Amino acid sequence: MIRRLPIIVLLWAALPTAFWAAPLYPCYRLAAPPQMDGEVARDPAWQSVPGVSGFYRLGFGRTKDKQSLAYAAWDPENLYVALVCEEPDIGAIQPLQKEGGDLWLEDSIEIFVLPPKQTSAFHFIVNTAGARRAAEVAEGNYDWQAAVKRGRDEYSVELELPFAVFEQAPSQGAAWRIAFCRNIFTTTSGGDKFTSWPALQSRFLEPANFARLKFRGAAPGPEKALAEQRKLNAAYRKELLSELESVLAQGDEVARIIEQTQNVAKTASRSAELRRPWNKARRLWRRRETASLAQLREATVAGSSAARALYDLKYEALMEQLFAEP
């Protein structure tokens, strides 16, 4: 006798895996719109909603360099989007593309929005000078605003996207799809070329892998927004803590190497130099519960790099001792 599966199970199996795995971003309604000046960090509107970080390398895991923080919010007329992009090479970025140009060929951000019952995404691109380009379904549409602010080691971008551009407006509780993406072409200090949230596989235009943008009620305000932001980034924080813990698990061996290399004249100064980031990572672990995501990532990368360099230095010290004159 052939046992038939319930129809709900069959329907579940037929749905794309990405639909169930898609992360959710809570998009809150603003009482007052953000100022379209590129300033994100100190704008009361953005302080009242949570941001999401932990951008991924295209087709791989989280990027270790030049992370980004993304926000979205709405009111009855507009969808608002903001990105804060870490950029230690900001002084080296020279935007060349003009309004309407191929902005994806230089340092820039790309936003993809897929409303319900729409088979193709709306695509908005902004470079570090504030030049805009609309593509895909939005090709040629400039009835939207963008602003950029360049800081000392970052740049931030704001977009005001009228619902008229999408030819539909959401109601509270509706769910659209979205992807926050970034192009990095200035890599003096490192950086993965293409990063995004959520995780995308081979290109940015992968609607099946876009995140869910859930339109919610009134913005929670700064204190509750920070608490929700921590929940939103909990998985990323957990990954960073796990990586840092793995790095610091080498502690006993690293301590032996430091002792060995600091007693050899040729390696002593380098050993002292590498000891600083290693000890900084250890100190951060003790206050890991209150450390920021950027601090955890920096400590993980610096600690891991220091450990690798110390292992190499150990052999240099051994060779120096081996061939030292008696």
HELIX and SHEET records of a PDB file:
HELIX    1   1 ILE A    7  ALA A   14  1                                   8    
HELIX    2   2 THR A   17  ALA A   21  1                                   5    
HELIX    3   3 PRO A   44  GLN A   47  1                                   4    
HELIX    4   4 ILE A   90  ALA A   92  5                                   3    
HELIX    5   5 LEU A  103  LEU A  105  5                                   3    
HELIX    6   6 PHE A  163  PHE A  166  1                                   4    
HELIX    7   7 PRO A  207  ASN A  209  5                                   3    
HELIX    8   8 PRO A  222  LEU A  232  1                                  11    
HELIX    9   9 ALA A  234  LEU A  248  1                                  15    
HELIX   10  10 GLY A  251  GLN A  262  1                                  12    
HELIX   11  11 ALA A  265  ARG A  286  1                                  22    
HELIX   12  12 LEU A  293  LEU A  322  1                                  30    
SHEET    1   A 9 TYR A  56  ARG A  57  0                                        
SHEET    2   A 9 PHE A 194  TRP A 197 -1                                        
SHEET    3   A 9 ALA A 175  ASN A 183 -1                                        
SHEET    4   A 9 ALA A 211  ALA A 218 -1                                        
SHEET    5   A 9 LEU A  24  ARG A  29  1                                        
SHEET    6   A 9 SER A  68  TRP A  74  1                                        
SHEET    7   A 9 ASN A  78  GLU A  86 -1                                        
SHEET    8   A 9 GLU A 154  PRO A 162 -1                                        
SHEET    9   A 9 GLN A 145  ARG A 150 -1                                        
SHEET    1   B 6 TYR A  56  ARG A  57  0                                        
SHEET    2   B 6 PHE A 194  TRP A 197 -1                                        
SHEET    3   B 6 ALA A 175  ASN A 183 -1                                        
SHEET    4   B 6 SER A 108  LEU A 114 -1                                        
SHEET    5   B 6 PHE A 122  ASN A 127 -1                                        
SHEET    6   B 6 ARG A 132  GLU A 136 -1                                        
END                                                                             
